[in-house]
Amino acid sequence: MNRIVGLPVWAWLLLGVLVLGGAGLYLTRLLRRRRDRRAIDNVIGSVAFDMLRNVLLPTGTGEQIHVNYLLLTQRGLLVADLYDVPGMIFAGAKMEQWSVLGPKKHFMFTNPIPMLYDRVACVRQLAGDVPVQGRIVFTMRGEFPKGRPDHVLRLDALQDDFPVVERSPGNVAAAFAPVWDEIKRVAQPNPLAQ
């Protein structure tokens, strides 16, 4: 009676506690990531009357391009690419690779500015005369000790560049509404995006 399938009862109890502890830790991390992502979305969305997230837009050549965030702001449309990169980021507009000295490792990634220009060009084609701007937005986990290129900012500076708007149904910029409705019509959710 003191053994179940060859192991003592205390070993099964210990195994059960470890499994429950691991599951609890996993769920806690998952909930924290979702809460952090929701907070980021709230800050980004605070400058927009309406927002599309992780959509595919037609390029005009029969292809599609992924857009991380497309925002309807007071100043027109804003294409925003979000990067959550921890550490010190060394970046330049003309550098092919940007370098990151992270808390645990050093790594490099491709300069995202050319892709931002492609996304902005795609949205401009759809937007006609509506102004379109682009920004690469880094979360608060990234620092730029040597400065940052134009069109690159941290999340805490987004509201400095674009004023906070009151998101109510009647507040959509009337001049931009027809274009925004057309872009929403042609936008498709990206099944590969998170």
Salt bridges, closest charged atoms under 4 A:
ASP36 OD1 - ARG35 NH2 3.74
ASP41 OD1 - ARG37 NE 3.67
ASP41 OD1 - ARG53 NE 3.46
ASP50 OD2 - LYS184 NZ 2.98
ASP81 OD2 - ARG119 NH1 3.15
ASP84 OD1 - ARG141 NE 2.81
GLU143 OE2 - ARG154 NH1 2.91
ASP156 OD2 - ARG154 NH2 3.14
ASP161 OD2 - ARG135 NE 3.36
GLU182 OE2 - ARG185 NH2 2.65
